[in-house]
Amino acid sequence: MKVYKVLLGFCVAGSLSSPLQAQAGETTIKLSLSDAISMARQNNSSIKASRSRVDQAEARVVQSRQSSLPKVTLSETLMVTNDPGAALVFKLQQSSIQSSDFLPDKLNNPNVINDFNTSLQVMQPVYNADAAIGRTIALTAKKAEEHIAVRTEETIGFQVSKVYYGLILARKNIEAVEQSIKTMQGHSNEAAKAFSVGLMTKSDKLSTEVRLAELQEQKLMLHDAVKDATDALKVMLHLDSGVTLVPTGDLMVEGVLPGGGDQSVLENRSDLKALETGRQIAGFQADMARASRHPRVNAFLQTNLHSDNIFSGGSSWAMGLNMQWNIFDGMASAGRIQEAKAQEREAMFNYENARSNSIAEVDKSIRSMRTAKARIAVAQKSIEEGKVSLDYIGAQYKTGMAMTFELLMREQAHTYAKMRLNQAKYDFCVAKSELAYYQGN
């Protein structure tokens, strides 16, 4: 029974949520593997989420433009006061001062005054080294998210391939079991006839029925495996539960096997590119921490309109340069530089580790393909020999010259060989998909 447990495991691999039961009146969709992968790239929620993260990174790039673009602020302030100093200043700003306003009595006891202040301020960065590097970080981070989005598509495509091949495997094993059931039903009928005329013991007759029941159980399990694989595939393709999927592909095995792993191919793998981009970002962060020690220079222009009635009265303007230099920040900049350097080393080690694992994964996939190819040859030979042996014993069994246990052993061996062939072809196809995935193709 181990082979069936393994089969069930393969069929549900890559499932993203619990299976959904199909309903009556289903719509049938025939899918090739390329169609399934294409549909997943259009509809899969994980892929859409990764693309949304790219959009978020683009939004951060837009935000980083503040390092070079001006900032314009418009404000309106209303004040009502009888403060002597403020009243005199407001009248000056409103261009409404009169000589009588300087009389001691009016200076000491001014009337209540209203002041509407309309202010427009423009701040233009002139020199801001760390903000400029921050924009570079935002642009680089966007590239990293784009690489991650590509790898997400490749990962979902690989998972779709595994489940798709698992669905084909389960359907092929159902065909093999159904052929065995048909054969065993014939032998079971012969056993019943022999038992009725006293040529066979009850124990031998029951043995054929037990084997037939085992095959029926295997068929039920395989039908469940088909449903599980179908449901998993529908989740990844974002299809309704009332859809029936019929694979049009097959477990194809190529005659030419790949050679040794080409390590140069790994340089184009999107996840490795993302890790390399992460190392670059960490380096930029160290540069940004150093640049924060530089002075910042901003130009400004401000206009003000003061009046006791809004949008009228006196106006003024001012312009200039502002320089701020954080001479000592309590070792905060030094700590950020130290942290960024450590992050850069971490990113480098993560990249080297991922690249080493990738090389091992590529080599493993190639070995799996070679082993599966050899297993296919062995299984094909076993099927041919098992068929000859089963036909011979079956013929003798009908004449009473072969024992029941001999027939059952030959039938089990023949059925197992067919399922071993299907499994080996499945393993070859999955290993081929793994090789493409690990090489970043």
LINKA-V436630 format. One line per field, one symbol per residue. phi: phi as a letter, one per 20 degrees, with the letter a starting at -180 (. if undefined). A space follows every 10 residues. Layout:
BEGIN
phi->???
END
This chain:
BEGIN
phi->.fffffgfff fefnfdaffd ffdfmfeece ceffffffff fedfffffff ffffffffff fffffffcef ddcdcccdcc bcfgffffff fffelcfcff fefgffffcf ffcecedecc ccddfdbbff ffffffffff ffffffffff ffffffffff ffffffffgf ffffffffff ffffffffff ffffffdneb ffffffffff ffffffffff ffffffffff ffffffeldf fedddcfeeb eecffeefef fefffffeff ffffffffff ffffffffff fffffdcceb ccdccdaecg mboecbbbbr ccdccefbdm mfffffffff ffffffffff ffffffffff ffffffffff ffffffffff ffffffffff ffffffffen ecffffffff ffffffffff ffffffffff ffffffffem e
END
